[in-house]
Amino acid sequence: MQRAIHHLAIFIFLVWGHSAIGQLAPDQYVWIQVEAQPDRKSAMNRIKVYRTKISNVVGFEIEGGWFGIALGPYKSHMADALLKEFKEAGLIPPDSFVARGVTYGSQFYTPRTSSPQLIAEQSLNQAEIETTTQVATEMAIATETATGIELESESEIETEIKLSDAEKLEITKISENALTFDEKKYLQRALAWANHYQGAIDGLYGPETRQAMLDWQIENRYPDTGFMAPAERSLLLNKYTPIISKLNLVQISNLRAGITLLVPRGILGPAKYEAPFVRFEATDNSNTQIILISQVGDAKRLKALFEVIQTLDIVPKGGILNLGEAGFSIETSNDELFTTGFANLIDGKIKGAILVWPSEDEARRLRLKAQIFDSFGSLGGVLPEAEFFETGLLPKDLISGLKIRQPIFARSGVFVNAEGVVLTANRDLELCGSIELGFGTQAKVKAFNSHLAVLTPMEKISPLGITSFQLGPLKAPRRITAGGYSFGGSLGAPTLTSGLLQEFRDLSGDDKISRLQIDTLPGDAGGPIYDSGGNVIGILLPKSAETERQFPNNVNFSANWNLISSLLNEANISISLTENKPHPDLISLSNAAKNTIALITCWE
């Protein structure tokens, strides 16, 4: 019987800072944490200062050698008001906060009941404060009687009671059962943050949670029971809580967008509105963002918004992009950022969110992603119609305050067969992380030489036309026309530029390269050179990158048939050849160019 009493007293001592109060009145009693000191002596000195003006000063050991100072316990509905009054009166530090005591270990100091009461406390429900204090004092007296702890002095424990492993585990289980539902969820979040838990944050301690606890215990060299003792929980939470405090996760309800969501206000600034988005941007120089999506719409508009979002700079090429009838999801990354997002069609409204996070901070992103997206909810409001939906036109640089992703470069090419194989200029293709034909078809380099490259589409496409190359005898000088996407596809179709072919050789005498007199733009490179009959006689090459020799702007060069044929033969590509064609009018040539010239974009 005596041993049982001792064990009960030890249990009270171990979990007093959290569980004992939880058993008396779960969810009703909390603490006001004011500070922590690195040693017991410093903590006791600070407690003496607080005791001169505030009652219910309590001391708790915190794992890692720290000693926490708190006030309480108080009824939870009184704590916020007390906290405010204490701060306004200058009695406690500005960073003091209300705590449930989840992070507290053993109690090393209990208040005297004779301490003077603060006037601020008296202005609230004094009877409740005194009742709470009496409960705490009675439990402390029971602990003192059973364990030999002299609470009013600073003496150490005089009698140490040895517990078996089974008894310690039983006490741990009892203390865990005293946790509230929210506290259990909070512990799961801390385990997830420590990279041990991947399951749902549901407050239910099933096999996944037990395994996470076990893994944490093994990593931190605690007995591997799968049940975390109060001291272990304190160590875990004392590492997690400061991080969460810095993030300052706040559940916001944005009535204009009609969305509620958890937002880390500690690192993100105020909301910026530009339909269909609400942007919360980083207060530092990072690319951290949360973007809310809010717009009236149907399945057709959902698809259009999905396509628009893919053009944004915050959505790197590639990744996982899924579109359904009632929603879409995005998960993609590059060396700088990781973007995850979704939108759903809800009662005629498109509501969603996008999380943009620095790639080097992957661990924190993974831990926050679930919390933020799980907190998402739709309210009644919705943003006005976006401008690009009203006009049907997309801007070139910015969409609703967000940058449009730009390629490294854009150039032209020619379709050479019905499978969509493209011939183009080779220069700088090695810079491309991905190559696209048109507006989205991925392509890869099949063969290349010093000037040209053959690209094959990675999915089946059917070009509207196929380029034919002129093999008849040619003379120079002669009139020519260059065709290409001069403005990188902004006009939606290739343009034609007139000029002269001066010689069927370059300035060094190479007869595989022709010298041209024509004004072209970088986007024209890789496109066809037509003779006066509309026959393709060469491929325009990019302007020279030489820095010591600068040519006039209208001096350009093109690859001749000899250079073209050798590469196509190497790639085993059959092409269409022609001896002569009738002279086309400008409209016919423009239509032929539109059907046979490919837009090529190079992306990181």
C-alpha positions, 0 to 999 in steps of 0.5 A: 500500500505504501509503495502504491502511495509513493508511486502515485506521488511520483506520478503526480510529480512527473506529470504535474506540469501537464497531466495532473491538471488535465485529469482534474479538469481536461481542457480547462486549466492552462499556464502563462509561460513567462521565461526560462533560465539555464540553471535552477539558481537563476530560475529561483532568483527570477521566481523570487522577483515575480513572487513579489507582485504575482501569485501562482508562480511555478517552476518546471524543469525543461529537458536539456538543462533549462528551467521554465517559469510559469504562472498558474494554473488558470481556467482557460477562459481567463488566461488570455485576459490575464496575459493581456493585463499582465503585459500591459502592467509590465509585470511579465515579458512581452513574449510571454504566452499561454501554454497547456503545459505540454512541454513541461517536465518535473516541477521544481517550485510550487507557489506559496498560498500566502503570496499577495494577489495581483490586482489584475487577477482580482479584477477577474474571477478571484474565486476561481483563481483561489480554487485553482491555486488551492487544488495545485497546493493540495496536490503539491502537499501530497507530493511533498508528503510522499516523496520528501520534497520540500517545496518551499525551500530549494532542497533536492529530493531527499528520498529517491524511489526506484521504479521498474521499467514496467512501472515507468511505462505504466506511468507514461501511459497514464500521463499520455491518456491525460493529453487532450485531443488537440495536444495529441495532434500537436505531438503528431505535428511535432513528430512529423516536423522531426521527420518521423511521422507521415500519417494523418494529424488526427490525434489517434495514436495508431501503429504509425504514431507508435512507430514514429515515437519509437523511431524518435526514441531510438534516434534520441537514445531513449528506451524504445517503448513507443510511448513517450514519457513527459520528459521525452515529449518536452524535449520534442516539443521544446524543439518544435514550438519555437519554430512554429512560433517563428512561423506564426501559423494563423488561420486566416479567413479571407472574405473577399476571396471566400477562402480560409487557410493556415498562413505563416504570417511570421514570414509572409506579408499582407494580402495582395489582390489581383484577380484571380489571385490573392498573394501572400509574399515573403517579407525577406528576399526568398521566393516563399509565397502562398497564392489563393485562387478565387474565380467564378467558373465552370469546367471550361474556365477551370481548364483555361485557368490550369493552362494559364497557371502553367505559364507562370514563372512560379510553376517550373516546367515538367513535374506532375500536372493533373487536370480533371472535370472538377479540379486540378493539381500541380506539383513541380520544382527546379533548383530554386523553388518547389511549387505545389497547388490545387483548385477545385470547382465548388458550386460554380466557383473555382477555389484553390491554393498554391504553395511556393517554397525554396527548394533548399528548405525541403524539410520544412516545406514537407512539414508545412504543406499538409498543415496548410492544405488540410486547413483549406476551406471555401467560404461564400465570397469570390474575387471579380473576373480576371482581366484576361478572362474578360479580354481573352488576351494574355499579357507577355510579362505579368499575369495578375501580378505574377511573372510569366515564365520566359524561355532561355531563347526561342527560335525556328525550325522546319518540319521535314516529315509527317512524324513531326521531325524538325531541322533547326540550328544547333547553337546553344541547344546544350543549354536547354533543360527541356526543348518544346515544339509549338506550345507544349510538345516536348522534343529531344535532340536526335542528331547534330553537327557543328551547325544543325540539329535534328529534333524528334517530338516525344509524343506523336504530332502531325504537322500541317505541312512538310518542307521540300528542299530545292536541288536544282542548280543555283546561282548567286546573287539572288533574291531570297526570303527568310521565314521564322518566328521573329518575335518568339511566337508572340504573333502566333505565326511566322513572319517573312523577311526579304533579302539577298543571297550574296554567295554560296560560301562564307567569308572563309570560303566554306561552300557549305555555308552561304552568305546572306544580306538580310535583316533578321531577328534571333527568333528567325534562326533555324528557319528556312531560306526560300528562293524566289520560287518559294523553294527551301534552299537553306537553314538560317544560322544564328548570328556569330557569337564572335566578339573580336569581329563584328559584322554589319547587322544585315550580314547573316549566314545559312546552311547549304544543302550539303550540310543539311543532307549529311545530317539527315542521312546520319539521322536516317531521315527521309525528306521531300525533294523538288527540282522546281516549283512555280513562283508563289504569291506572298499569301501562298508563301505565307501559308506554306511558312505557317504550315511548315515552320516550327516554333522551338523554345528552350527552357531551363 
